Amino acid sequence: MNNIPNLLTFLRIGLIPVFVIVFYLPMNGTRLICLGIFITAAITDWLDGYLARRWHQTTSLGAFLDPVADKLIVAVALVLLVQADPTPWLALPAAVIIGREITVSALREWMAEIGARTQVAVSAAGKWKTTLQMIAIALLILREPLFGLPIANIALVLLYLAAGLTLWSMVQYLRAAWPSLTGQPPPP
């Protein structure tokens, strides 16, 4: 626990309640502060993994907590954003993303239980999905036009792209796990 990558992961988890509190503060500028908190969390998501690999400080605790921290900050941010703007256009991709995270986490847990965890390791599609999610959520937090650009609309398009990648990567994981789940070869 006492290495820098793990401390960054704990920092990301610790930022979640701060993000929630700031999101609901009744004052001007809270969106920018939330954006700063979310960007800090997104940077630590990349940085903790990079440093753990580079410094050979990977730990079981870090391997467990890093994806949990990522999923928590994304889910909390999406729930708050949907609560602030309760439209089906925002709720649908948010539900897809959160539902996929629950499904894939359960799948990974079950695959680990049967000794086949490597069949559902993180894929390139999963990394792209995470990157698009983080950018979309950051822009949804900002929401206001910037340099004449309709940030909210751009964010929503990116969120739908992330939701599409989310479904695609989930299908990849399910196909990889299909033989273990059913005893049958994966569907074509």
Secondary structure, DSSP 4 states (H G I P E B T S, - for coil): --SHHHHHHHHHHHHHHHHHHHHH-SSTTHHHHHHHHHHHHHHHHHHHHHHHHHTT---HHHHHHHHHHHHHHHHHHHHHHHHHS--HHHHHHHHHHHHHHHHHHHHHHHHHHTT-GGGG---HHHHHHHHHHHHHHHHHHH-S-BTTB-HHHHHHHHHHHHHHHHHHHHHHHHHHHHHHHHSSPPP-
